[in-house]
């Protein structure tokens, strides 16, 4: 829970472990693509990256566009749902941290 994540962070900081924590958040239910379909789209897109000789900062935008095209835009919707969910969970953890340190 958000409270658990906040407690873990607060205890670590109290112990002098001046580090962050990594929180894994699954994609929201009903907002994912079938794994075989996305893996196929990624494989085709990666092969295109190699054929075109793309490197560095050119790779990610190309991959995202190619995967979006291959999935009819469904990958974009899934990525946005994941980002929104991550923001919601991050906000919940921030609120829980505020409660941990409230005086």
C-alpha positions, 0 to 999 in steps of 0.5 A: 500500500501507499502507507507501506511504501511511505513507512519503508522509505521513512524507516530507511531515512531514519536509519541514515540510508539516504536512498530512494525506493523503487515501487513496482506498479502493475498496469491497470486491469483491462488496459493491457495488450495481449503479450504475444501481440505486443511482443510481435510488434516490438520484434518487428519494430526492433528489426526495423531499427537495425535495418535503418541503423538507428542509434541513440535518441532516435530509437525510442520515438521510432519504436513507440511510433512503430508499435503504435502503428502495429497495434492500431494505437492501442499501445498508446492508450495502454501507455497513457493508462500506465502513466496515469496509474503511476502518477496516481500511486506516486501521489498516494505515496507522497500523501502517505509520506506527508502523514509520516512526517506531519508534526 
